[in-house]
Amino acid sequence: MPYYMHKPDKPRAKPTGKDGGQRSSANLRRRLDKVFSRYIRLRDAMPSGFFRCIACGQIKPISQADCGHYHSRTHTATRWDEDNCHAECRYCNRFRADHLIGYRENLVRKIGQQRFDMLAVRAGTTSQLSAFVLESLIKYYTEKVGALRREKGIRI
């Protein structure tokens, strides 16, 4: 066989642990991010299927909502904190550099100065969540999403 022709490599099985890779920390975080984002968007949605952006204040359809974080997702202590996360329009969350100005004003109005200050303290701490805690949070927020879907009649 000429040097430029070779047999295609056989696909290799991905290494998995005892649990089939379901309990890996990255996989659990990804699953929790997804269900938590869905919960935040449903929580902040009006029964009509619209929401008010926490940063700019515009009312938009829920299909244009993101789960916006005041303190970055890199702060694991507040990554899944309900005080830190609110429905934000995609434009503000992804493209506006100054969206945190409006976010801060509306967040203080929504949760109060004391809870806002405590949120800043929590964001400055470090947090390492075990696989058990991540799985528990996934289960908890999955149940809350189901309840909100039934209550508001919104599917996202």
C-alpha positions as CSV (number, residue, x, y, z in Angstrom):
1,M,0.0,0.0,0.0
2,P,1.4,3.4,-0.9
3,Y,2.5,5.8,1.8
4,Y,-0.3,8.2,1.2
5,M,-3.0,5.6,1.7
6,H,-3.7,4.3,5.1
7,K,-6.5,2.4,6.8
8,P,-8.8,4.5,8.8
9,D,-8.3,4.2,12.5
10,K,-10.9,2.2,14.4
11,P,-12.9,4.4,16.7
12,R,-11.8,4.0,20.2
13,A,-14.1,3.8,23.1
14,K,-14.0,6.8,25.4
15,P,-12.7,5.9,28.8
16,T,-15.5,5.9,31.4
17,G,-15.4,5.4,35.1
18,K,-17.5,2.9,37.1
19,D,-20.5,5.1,36.6
20,G,-20.3,5.5,32.8
21,G,-19.0,9.1,33.0
22,Q,-22.2,10.5,34.4
23,R,-20.7,11.6,37.7
24,S,-17.7,13.5,36.3
25,S,-17.5,17.0,37.8
26,A,-17.6,18.7,34.4
27,N,-20.6,16.8,33.3
28,L,-22.5,17.4,36.5
29,R,-21.7,21.2,36.3
30,R,-22.9,21.3,32.7
31,R,-26.2,19.5,33.6
32,L,-26.7,21.8,36.6
33,D,-26.0,24.9,34.5
34,K,-28.6,23.9,32.0
35,V,-31.4,23.1,34.5
36,F,-30.5,26.1,36.8
37,S,-30.6,28.5,33.8
38,R,-34.0,27.1,32.8
39,Y,-35.3,27.6,36.3
40,I,-34.1,31.2,36.5
41,R,-35.7,32.1,33.2
42,L,-39.0,30.4,34.2
43,R,-38.9,32.1,37.7
44,D,-38.5,35.5,36.2
45,A,-41.1,35.0,33.4
46,M,-44.5,36.5,33.5
47,P,-47.5,34.1,32.9
48,S,-47.9,35.8,29.5
49,G,-44.5,34.3,28.3
50,F,-42.6,37.5,28.5
51,F,-39.9,38.7,31.0
52,R,-38.4,42.0,32.0
53,C,-34.6,42.2,31.4
54,I,-32.8,42.9,34.7
55,A,-30.2,45.1,32.9
56,C,-32.1,47.3,30.5
57,G,-35.7,46.9,31.7
58,Q,-37.2,46.0,28.4
59,I,-40.0,43.5,28.2
60,K,-39.2,40.7,25.7
61,P,-40.4,37.1,24.9
62,I,-39.0,34.4,27.1
63,S,-37.3,32.8,24.0
64,Q,-34.9,35.8,24.1
65,A,-33.9,35.3,27.8
66,D,-30.5,34.3,29.2
67,C,-29.6,33.5,32.7
68,G,-27.5,36.5,33.5
69,H,-25.0,36.5,36.4
70,Y,-24.1,39.7,38.3
71,H,-20.9,38.1,39.6
72,S,-19.2,36.0,37.0
73,R,-19.8,32.2,36.7
74,T,-16.1,31.7,37.6
75,H,-17.1,32.5,41.3
76,T,-18.4,29.0,42.1
77,A,-19.8,30.2,45.5
78,T,-22.4,32.3,43.6
79,R,-22.6,30.5,40.3
80,W,-25.9,28.8,41.2
81,D,-27.0,31.4,43.7
82,E,-30.6,32.6,43.1
83,D,-29.8,36.2,44.2
84,N,-26.9,36.4,41.7
85,C,-28.8,35.1,38.7
86,H,-31.7,36.8,36.9
87,A,-33.3,36.7,33.5
88,E,-31.5,39.0,31.1
89,C,-32.0,39.6,27.4
90,R,-29.4,38.0,25.2
91,Y,-28.3,41.3,23.8
92,C,-27.4,42.7,27.3
93,N,-25.9,39.5,28.5
94,R,-23.7,38.8,25.5
95,F,-23.0,42.0,23.8
96,R,-23.3,45.1,26.1
97,A,-20.2,45.9,27.9
98,D,-22.0,48.2,30.3
99,H,-24.9,46.0,31.2
100,L,-23.8,45.6,34.8
101,I,-24.6,49.2,35.5
102,G,-28.3,48.7,34.9
103,Y,-28.1,45.2,36.4
104,R,-26.7,46.5,39.7
105,E,-29.4,49.2,40.0
106,N,-32.2,46.8,39.3
107,L,-30.7,44.1,41.4
108,V,-30.5,46.3,44.5
109,R,-34.1,47.4,43.9
110,K,-35.1,43.7,43.6
111,I,-33.3,42.0,46.5
112,G,-32.4,45.0,48.7
113,Q,-29.0,46.5,49.7
114,Q,-28.3,44.0,52.5
115,R,-28.8,40.9,50.4
116,F,-26.7,42.6,47.6
117,D,-23.8,43.2,50.1
118,M,-24.0,39.6,51.3
119,L,-23.9,38.4,47.7
120,A,-20.6,40.3,47.2
121,V,-19.2,38.7,50.3
122,R,-20.2,35.2,49.1
123,A,-18.7,35.9,45.7
124,G,-15.3,36.6,47.3
125,T,-15.3,33.1,49.0
126,T,-14.2,29.9,47.5
127,S,-16.4,26.9,47.1
128,Q,-15.9,23.3,46.0
129,L,-19.0,21.3,45.5
130,S,-19.0,17.5,45.7
131,A,-20.6,15.2,43.1
132,F,-23.3,14.4,45.7
133,V,-24.2,18.1,46.2
134,L,-24.2,18.7,42.4
135,E,-26.5,15.8,41.9
136,S,-28.8,17.0,44.7
137,L,-29.0,20.5,43.2
138,I,-29.8,19.0,39.7
139,K,-32.7,17.0,41.2
140,Y,-33.9,20.0,43.2
141,Y,-34.0,22.4,40.3
142,T,-35.4,19.8,37.9
143,E,-38.4,19.5,40.3
144,K,-38.7,23.3,40.6
145,V,-38.6,23.7,36.8
146,G,-41.4,21.1,36.4
147,A,-43.5,23.0,39.0
148,L,-43.0,26.3,37.3
149,R,-43.9,24.9,33.9
150,R,-47.1,23.6,35.3
151,E,-47.9,26.8,37.1
152,K,-47.1,29.2,34.3
153,G,-47.8,27.0,31.3
154,I,-44.5,28.1,29.6
155,R,-42.1,25.7,27.9
156,I,-38.5,26.7,27.3
